[in-house]
Amino acid sequence: MKKGKLEENIIPWGGQMVTVQKKSIKNVYLKVLPPEGRILLSVPRGYSRQEIEEVLDSRREWLLSRQKLIKGKVIKPSKREYVTGEKIQVWGRACELVVREVPGKKARVVCQGDKVLLFMPGYATQEQRRQVLHEWYRYQLEKAVAREKAQLESLVGKKAAEWRFRDMHTRWGTCNVQARRIWLSIHLAKQPPEAFRYVAIHELTHLWEANHGPAFKARMDRYYPAWRVVRKNMNARADFE
């Protein structure tokens, strides 16, 4: 018997995004996937949004404990203090952070070879130093998109109406298919350039195929044959600090 087409959506729940697949099945299946702890819920086709949320709410304790266990197995970099001598990643390169005190309130970041110079007022807190660096990563990603989006959109054959950037810790990117709006994690600027291109192509491909079914994977194989290797490598070196 021919199976019906997979229907996949991403919905907000409990402060995170959950992937919901509606299939020709009788039972409910709930998974927490490594390395980010992403939640995947498979339900029968007739399930309503309310029924989906009831399933998630009923398994909340298990889901959170499972996410904690999975994330605990991922090798994470030590907690940063954003001080001179620490190593940070910039487009896949390990760079030395150099913090220099400057008068006034103006802060800026300059990359010089294998060093990243962070100019901050002497009273700046650890959190303020982190925020300035994160804004710099956002700027790096904005420049990459401006530089490469025409080529990537031509490759895929679809154009995004808008590209946006935010501090995402569980997903590298998302795509609002209806609005043709793509969001990218600012932490992509820590990854090698090929990781950025993979995620950009991945999200653009969703403008053809909303879910991750065989048709989506076939397009990814055509647009970026090495995408599975790149995805594996970037997840192994994920750094969301």
Buried (B, 14 or more C-beta within 10 A) or exposed (E): EEEEEBBBBBEEBEEBBBBBBBBEEEEBEBEBEEBBBBBBBBBEEEBEEEEBBEBBEEBEEEBEEBBEEBBEEEEEBEEBEBEEEBEBBBBBBEBBBBBEEBEEEEBEBEBEEEBBBBBBEEEBEEEBBBBBBBBBBBBBBBEBBEEBBEEBBEBBEBEBEEBBBEEBEBBBBBBBBEEBBBBBBBBBBBBBEBBBBBBBBBBBBBBBBBBBBEBBBEBBEEBBEEBEEBBEBBBEBBEBB
